[in-house]
Amino acid sequence: MKTKTLISTLILGLSACAIAQAQEGPPPPPDPIARALDKNGDGELSAREIKNAERQLLKLDEDRDDALSEEELKPEPPQGAEKPDNNQNPPPVPPPSAFMMALDKDGDGTLSEAEIANAPTEILTLDKDGNGEIDNTEAESLRIPDEEMGGGMEGPPGGGRPPGPPPGGRR
């Protein structure tokens, strides 16, 4: 009797985990602002990357009007994702990233020429520890997806380097 109860409990628990995982869905697409700013792709913004923010953001400016429209700021769909046709609803738009919230001072969902020019100063408002750099604990959209880190289950959710020193050692 105890064995049947234990097996039933295990099956129920595993089923619940599988259902919860399936409901999470795919991770959100990468933030185009974070990808543009993090030139070396290490999941952190160095002082140099912050200093060059205006130039990097203007690389997203497809129509060369020195501003970034909602279309130019739209994240690319995840690799392998099917594009919705006319009969499907488009995927939900992810919430604005910490970068967009810091840069988009008028809240219109676009970045004007002045907002882009002010990018280095506004990005530094995210620097909670005052070290002149932004890491993935200060801006979640800098987290490197697990696939880019070589897969695996280690590290914080979404990949990237976990905050703090490694267990039993120093950085």
C-alpha positions as CSV (number, residue, x, y, z in Angstrom):
1,M,0.0,0.0,0.0
2,K,2.8,2.4,0.9
3,T,4.6,1.7,-2.4
4,K,1.4,2.5,-4.4
5,T,1.0,5.7,-2.5
6,L,4.6,6.7,-3.0
7,I,4.5,5.9,-6.8
8,S,1.2,7.8,-7.2
9,T,2.7,10.8,-5.4
10,L,5.8,10.8,-7.5
11,I,3.8,10.5,-10.7
12,L,1.5,13.4,-9.6
13,G,4.5,15.5,-8.7
14,L,6.4,14.9,-11.9
15,S,3.2,15.6,-13.9
16,A,2.7,18.9,-12.1
17,C,6.3,20.0,-12.8
18,A,5.9,19.1,-16.5
19,I,2.6,21.1,-16.8
20,A,4.1,24.1,-15.0
21,Q,7.2,24.0,-17.3
22,A,5.0,23.7,-20.4
23,Q,2.9,26.7,-19.3
24,E,6.0,28.9,-18.9
25,G,6.5,28.9,-22.7
26,P,9.6,30.1,-24.5
27,P,11.8,32.8,-22.9
28,P,11.1,36.3,-24.0
29,P,13.1,37.5,-27.1
30,P,16.4,39.3,-26.4
31,D,16.1,43.1,-25.8
32,P,17.4,44.8,-28.9
33,I,18.8,47.7,-26.8
34,A,20.7,45.4,-24.5
35,R,22.1,43.5,-27.5
36,A,23.2,46.7,-29.2
37,L,24.8,48.1,-26.1
38,D,26.6,44.9,-24.9
39,K,29.0,44.9,-27.8
40,N,31.1,42.0,-26.6
41,G,28.1,40.0,-25.5
42,D,29.4,39.2,-22.0
43,G,26.1,40.1,-20.3
44,E,27.5,43.3,-18.7
45,L,28.0,46.9,-19.8
46,S,31.5,48.2,-19.3
47,A,32.3,51.9,-18.8
48,R,33.4,51.9,-22.5
49,E,30.2,50.3,-23.7
50,I,28.2,52.9,-21.7
51,K,30.3,55.7,-23.2
52,N,29.6,54.4,-26.7
53,A,25.9,53.9,-26.1
54,E,24.7,56.6,-28.5
55,R,26.8,55.2,-31.4
56,Q,25.6,51.7,-30.7
57,L,21.9,52.7,-30.4
58,L,22.1,54.5,-33.8
59,K,23.1,51.2,-35.4
60,L,19.5,50.1,-34.8
61,D,18.3,53.2,-36.8
62,E,17.2,51.5,-40.0
63,D,15.7,54.7,-41.6
64,R,18.6,56.9,-40.6
65,D,16.4,59.6,-39.0
66,D,18.5,59.7,-35.8
67,A,15.6,58.3,-33.7
68,L,14.4,54.8,-32.9
69,S,10.8,54.0,-33.7
70,E,8.7,51.2,-32.1
71,E,9.4,49.1,-35.1
72,E,13.1,49.5,-34.9
73,L,13.0,48.7,-31.1
74,K,10.9,45.6,-31.6
75,P,12.7,42.4,-30.4
76,E,13.5,39.8,-33.0
77,P,11.5,36.6,-32.6
78,P,13.4,33.8,-31.0
79,Q,15.4,31.6,-33.4
80,G,13.2,28.9,-35.0
81,A,10.0,30.7,-34.0
82,E,7.2,30.7,-36.6
83,K,6.0,34.1,-37.7
84,P,2.3,34.5,-37.1
85,D,0.1,34.6,-40.2
86,N,-3.0,36.8,-40.6
87,N,-5.2,34.2,-38.8
88,Q,-3.0,34.1,-35.7
89,N,-2.6,36.7,-33.0
90,P,0.9,38.2,-32.8
91,P,3.0,37.1,-29.8
92,P,2.6,39.3,-26.7
93,V,4.9,42.3,-26.6
94,P,7.4,41.9,-23.7
95,P,7.3,44.6,-21.0
96,P,9.8,47.5,-21.5
97,S,13.3,46.7,-20.4
98,A,15.2,48.6,-17.7
99,F,17.1,50.3,-20.5
100,M,14.0,51.4,-22.3
101,M,12.5,52.7,-19.1
102,A,15.7,54.7,-18.3
103,L,16.1,56.1,-21.9
104,D,12.5,56.8,-22.9
105,K,12.0,59.9,-20.8
106,D,8.7,60.9,-22.5
107,G,7.3,57.4,-22.3
108,D,6.2,57.3,-25.9
109,G,7.8,53.9,-26.7
110,T,10.3,55.4,-29.1
111,L,13.7,57.0,-28.6
112,S,14.2,60.5,-29.9
113,E,17.4,62.0,-31.1
114,A,17.8,63.8,-27.7
115,E,17.0,60.6,-25.7
116,I,19.6,58.7,-27.7
117,A,22.2,61.5,-27.2
118,N,21.5,61.3,-23.4
119,A,21.9,57.5,-23.3
120,P,25.2,57.3,-21.5
121,T,24.0,59.5,-18.6
122,E,20.6,57.8,-18.4
123,I,22.1,54.3,-18.5
124,L,24.3,55.1,-15.5
125,T,21.1,55.7,-13.4
126,L,20.8,51.9,-13.5
127,D,24.2,51.5,-11.8
128,K,23.0,50.6,-8.3
129,D,26.5,49.8,-6.9
130,G,28.1,52.9,-8.3
131,N,31.0,51.0,-10.1
132,G,30.4,52.7,-13.5
133,E,29.3,49.5,-15.1
134,I,26.0,47.7,-15.5
135,D,25.7,43.9,-14.8
136,N,22.7,41.6,-15.1
137,T,21.6,42.2,-11.5
138,E,21.1,45.9,-12.4
139,A,19.5,45.3,-15.8
140,E,17.7,41.9,-16.2
141,S,17.7,42.2,-20.0
142,L,21.5,41.7,-20.0
143,R,21.2,38.1,-18.9
144,I,22.6,35.8,-21.5
145,P,20.2,33.0,-22.5
146,D,21.2,29.5,-21.6
147,E,21.6,28.4,-25.2
148,E,24.3,31.1,-25.8
149,M,26.1,29.9,-22.7
150,G,26.4,26.3,-24.0
151,G,23.2,25.0,-22.5
152,G,23.1,23.3,-19.1
153,M,21.2,24.0,-16.0
154,E,23.8,25.9,-14.0
155,G,23.7,29.6,-13.3
156,P,20.8,32.0,-12.6
157,P,17.5,31.8,-14.5
158,G,18.1,33.0,-18.1
159,G,21.9,32.3,-18.0
160,G,24.6,34.8,-17.3
161,R,26.9,35.0,-14.4
162,P,25.2,34.7,-11.0
163,P,25.6,37.7,-8.7
164,G,28.2,37.6,-6.0
165,P,31.5,35.6,-5.8
166,P,31.6,32.0,-6.8
167,P,31.1,29.4,-4.0
168,G,34.4,28.9,-2.1
169,G,36.4,31.5,-4.0
170,R,36.9,35.0,-5.3
171,R,36.4,36.4,-8.8
